[in-house]
Amino acid sequence: MEQLIFIWVVFAAAAVSMAKSKGRNVYLWAAISLLIGPFAALIVAVLKTTSTGDTKYN
């Protein structure tokens, strides 16, 4: 069980890192990634980089 939680948190951190590098809202993606785990990292990976993204939360 502890391993699953660790993997979930690692993927959440990866999703947040990718979201920040793509100009996405990091707080939103942190919440999403804690809910859906590794799938959030996959979603963020395929998103395009924003040119007019919300830079307030970056």
DSSP file (Angstrom, degrees, kcal/mol; ACC not computed):
  #  RESIDUE AA STRUCTURE BP1 BP2  ACC     N-H-->O    O-->H-N    N-H-->O    O-->H-N    TCO  KAPPA ALPHA  PHI   PSI    X-CA   Y-CA   Z-CA
    1    1 A M     >        0   0    0      0, 0.0     4,-1.9     0, 0.0     5,-0.2   0.000 360.0 360.0 360.0 -40.6    0.0    0.0    0.0
    2    2 A E  H  >  +     0   0    0      1,-0.2     4,-2.3     2,-0.2     5,-0.1   0.858 360.0  54.7 -64.6 -34.3    2.8    2.4    0.8
    3    3 A Q  H  > S+     0   0    0      2,-0.2     4,-2.5     1,-0.2    -1,-0.2   0.896 106.3  51.1 -66.2 -39.5    4.4    1.8   -2.6
    4    4 A L  H  > S+     0   0    0      2,-0.2     4,-2.4     1,-0.2    -2,-0.2   0.912 110.7  48.2 -63.9 -43.0    1.2    2.7   -4.3
    5    5 A I  H  X S+     0   0    0     -4,-1.9     4,-2.3     2,-0.2    -2,-0.2   0.910 111.5  50.7 -63.5 -42.3    0.9    6.0   -2.4
    6    6 A F  H  X S+     0   0    0     -4,-2.3     4,-2.2     1,-0.2    -2,-0.2   0.926 111.7  46.6 -61.4 -45.7    4.5    6.8   -3.2
    7    7 A I  H  X S+     0   0    0     -4,-2.5     4,-2.4     1,-0.2     5,-0.2   0.895 110.8  53.4 -64.0 -40.3    4.0    6.1   -6.9
    8    8 A W  H  X S+     0   0    0     -4,-2.4     4,-1.8     1,-0.2    -1,-0.2   0.914 111.1  45.8 -60.4 -44.3    0.8    8.2   -6.9
    9    9 A V  H  X S+     0   0    0     -4,-2.3     4,-2.4     2,-0.2    -1,-0.2   0.872 110.4  53.6 -69.0 -37.8    2.7   11.2   -5.3
   10   10 A V  H  X S+     0   0    0     -4,-2.2     4,-2.1     1,-0.2    -2,-0.2   0.927 110.7  46.1 -63.3 -44.6    5.6   10.8   -7.7
   11   11 A F  H  X S+     0   0    0     -4,-2.4     4,-2.4     2,-0.2    -1,-0.2   0.855 110.4  54.3 -66.7 -33.8    3.3   11.0  -10.7
   12   12 A A  H  X S+     0   0    0     -4,-1.8     4,-2.2    -5,-0.2    -2,-0.2   0.922 109.1  47.8 -64.2 -43.4    1.5   13.9   -9.1
   13   13 A A  H  X S+     0   0    0     -4,-2.4     4,-2.3     1,-0.2    -2,-0.2   0.885 111.4  50.8 -64.0 -39.0    4.8   15.8   -8.8
   14   14 A A  H  X S+     0   0    0     -4,-2.1     4,-2.5     2,-0.2    -2,-0.2   0.908 109.9  49.9 -65.1 -41.8    5.6   14.9  -12.4
   15   15 A A  H  X S+     0   0    0     -4,-2.4     4,-2.5     2,-0.2    -2,-0.2   0.905 111.5  48.4 -64.0 -41.7    2.3   16.2  -13.6
   16   16 A V  H  X S+     0   0    0     -4,-2.2     4,-2.3     2,-0.2    -1,-0.2   0.905 111.4  50.3 -65.4 -41.3    2.7   19.5  -11.7
   17   17 A S  H  X S+     0   0    0     -4,-2.3     4,-2.0     2,-0.2    -2,-0.2   0.922 112.9  45.5 -63.3 -44.7    6.2   19.9  -13.1
   18   18 A M  H  X S+     0   0    0     -4,-2.5     4,-1.4     2,-0.2    -2,-0.2   0.893 111.0  53.8 -66.0 -39.0    5.0   19.4  -16.7
   19   19 A A  H  <>S+     0   0    0     -4,-2.5     5,-3.1     1,-0.2     4,-0.3   0.908 109.2  48.8 -62.0 -42.0    2.1   21.7  -16.1
   20   20 A K  H ><5S+     0   0    0     -4,-2.3     3,-1.2     1,-0.2    -1,-0.2   0.912 110.0  50.6 -64.6 -42.2    4.4   24.5  -15.0
   21   21 A S  H 3<5S+     0   0    0     -4,-2.0    -1,-0.2     1,-0.3    -2,-0.2   0.746 111.6  49.3 -69.1 -21.5    6.7   24.0  -17.9
   22   22 A K  T 3<5S-     0   0    0     -4,-1.4    28,-2.4    -3,-0.2    -1,-0.3   0.350 118.9-108.0 -98.4   5.3    3.7   24.2  -20.3
   23   23 A G  T < 5S+     0   0    0     -3,-1.2    31,-0.3    -4,-0.3    -3,-0.2   0.755  71.3 141.4  78.6  24.2    2.3   27.4  -18.7
   24   24 A R      < -     0   0    0     -5,-3.1     2,-0.6    -6,-0.2    -1,-0.2  -0.519  65.4 -84.7 -95.3 165.8   -0.7   25.6  -17.1
   25   25 A N     >  -     0   0    0     -2,-0.2     4,-2.0     1,-0.2     5,-0.2  -0.590  37.9-162.1 -71.9 113.1   -2.2   26.3  -13.7
   26   26 A V  H  > S+     0   0    0     31,-0.7     4,-1.9    -2,-0.6    -1,-0.2   0.832  85.9  53.9 -71.5 -32.2   -0.1   24.3  -11.3
   27   27 A Y  H  > S+     0   0    0      2,-0.2     4,-1.9    30,-0.2    -1,-0.2   0.912 109.8  47.8 -68.7 -40.8   -2.6   24.4   -8.4
   28   28 A L  H  > S+     0   0    0      1,-0.2     4,-2.5     2,-0.2    -2,-0.2   0.934 114.1  46.2 -63.0 -46.1   -5.3   23.0  -10.6
   29   29 A W  H  X S+     0   0    0     -4,-2.0     4,-2.4     1,-0.2    -1,-0.2   0.782 107.9  57.4 -71.7 -25.6   -3.1   20.3  -12.0
   30   30 A A  H  X S+     0   0    0     -4,-1.9     4,-1.7     2,-0.2    -1,-0.2   0.929 110.7  43.5 -65.7 -44.2   -1.9   19.4   -8.5
   31   31 A A  H  X S+     0   0    0     -4,-1.9     4,-1.3     2,-0.2    -2,-0.2   0.922 115.6  48.0 -66.0 -44.4   -5.5   18.8   -7.4
   32   32 A I  H  X S+     0   0    0     -4,-2.5     4,-2.8     1,-0.2     3,-0.4   0.921 111.0  50.9 -62.2 -43.7   -6.3   16.9  -10.6
   33   33 A S  H  X S+     0   0    0     -4,-2.4     4,-1.6     1,-0.2    -1,-0.2   0.826 106.9  53.3 -68.8 -30.1   -3.2   14.7  -10.3
   34   34 A L  H  < S+     0   0    0     -4,-1.7    -1,-0.2     2,-0.2    -2,-0.2   0.801 114.4  44.2 -71.1 -26.3   -3.9   13.8   -6.7
   35   35 A L  H  < S+     0   0    0     -4,-1.3    -2,-0.2    -3,-0.4    -1,-0.2   0.905 129.9  20.4 -82.2 -44.5   -7.4   12.7   -7.8
   36   36 A I  H >< S-     0   0    0     -4,-2.8     3,-1.4     1,-0.2    -3,-0.2   0.422  89.3-165.4-111.7   1.6   -6.6   10.7  -10.9
   37   37 A G  T >X  +     0   0    0     -4,-1.6     3,-1.7    -5,-0.3     4,-0.8  -0.218  67.0  11.3  61.3-130.6   -2.9   10.0  -10.4
   38   38 A P  H 3> S+     0   0    0      0, 0.0     4,-1.5     0, 0.0    -1,-0.3   0.738 120.2  67.2 -59.1 -25.1   -0.8    8.8  -13.3
   39   39 A F  H <> S+     0   0    0     -3,-1.4     4,-2.2     1,-0.2    -2,-0.2   0.834  94.5  58.0 -66.5 -30.6   -3.5    9.6  -15.8
   40   40 A A  H <> S+     0   0    0     -3,-1.7     4,-2.8     2,-0.2     5,-0.2   0.891 103.2  53.0 -65.1 -38.8   -3.0   13.3  -15.1
   41   41 A A  H  X S+     0   0    0     -4,-0.8     4,-1.9     1,-0.2    -1,-0.2   0.891 109.5  48.9 -63.5 -38.3    0.6   13.1  -16.0
   42   42 A L  H  X S+     0   0    0     -4,-1.5     4,-1.2     2,-0.2    -2,-0.2   0.905 111.6  49.0 -66.6 -41.1   -0.4   11.5  -19.3
   43   43 A I  H >X S+     0   0    0     -4,-2.2     4,-0.8     1,-0.2     3,-0.6   0.939 112.4  46.7 -64.5 -47.2   -3.0   14.2  -20.0
   44   44 A V  H >< S+     0   0    0     -4,-2.8     3,-0.7     1,-0.2    -1,-0.2   0.868 106.3  60.8 -63.8 -35.4   -0.5   17.1  -19.2
   45   45 A A  H 3< S+     0   0    0     -4,-1.9    -1,-0.2     1,-0.2    -2,-0.2   0.832 108.1  42.8 -62.3 -32.4    2.1   15.4  -21.4
   46   46 A V  H << S+     0   0    0     -4,-1.2    -1,-0.2    -3,-0.6    -2,-0.2   0.557  92.4 104.1 -93.0  -7.6   -0.1   15.6  -24.5
   47   47 A L  S << S-     0   0    0     -4,-0.8     2,-0.1    -3,-0.7     3,-0.0  -0.421  73.7-116.9 -71.9 149.1   -1.3   19.2  -23.8
   48   48 A K        -     0   0    0     -2,-0.1     2,-0.3     1,-0.1    -1,-0.1  -0.472  32.2 -98.7 -80.5 156.7    0.1   22.0  -25.9
   49   49 A T        -     0   0    0     -2,-0.1     2,-0.3     1,-0.1   -26,-0.2  -0.576  39.6-128.5 -73.1 136.2    2.2   24.8  -24.3
   50   50 A T        -     0   0    0    -28,-2.4     3,-0.1    -2,-0.3    -1,-0.1  -0.675  18.9-168.7 -89.2 141.4    0.1   27.9  -23.8
   51   51 A S  S    S+     0   0    0     -2,-0.3    -1,-0.1     1,-0.1   -28,-0.0   0.704  94.3  31.1 -95.5 -25.1    1.3   31.3  -25.0
   52   52 A T  S    S+     0   0    0      2,-0.0    -1,-0.1   -29,-0.0     3,-0.1  -0.133  91.4 147.9-121.2  35.7   -1.3   33.3  -23.1
   53   53 A G        -     0   0    0      1,-0.1     2,-1.3    -3,-0.1   -29,-0.1  -0.053  64.4 -80.9 -67.8 171.0   -1.7   30.9  -20.1
   54   54 A D    >   +     0   0    0    -31,-0.3     3,-0.8     1,-0.2    -1,-0.1  -0.616  47.9 178.3 -75.8  97.0   -2.5   32.0  -16.6
   55   55 A T  G >   +     0   0    0     -2,-1.3     3,-1.0     1,-0.2    -1,-0.2   0.554  64.4  84.1 -81.3  -6.3    1.0   33.1  -15.5
   56   56 A K  G 3  S+     0   0    0      1,-0.2    -1,-0.2     2,-0.1    -2,-0.1   0.835  98.2  38.0 -62.4 -32.2   -0.3   34.1  -12.0
   57   57 A Y  G <         0   0    0     -3,-0.8   -31,-0.7     1,-0.2    -1,-0.2   0.219 360.0 360.0-105.4  13.4    0.0   30.5  -10.8
   58   58 A N    <         0   0    0     -3,-1.0    -1,-0.2   -33,-0.1    -2,-0.1   0.448 360.0 360.0 -90.2 360.0    3.2   29.5  -12.6
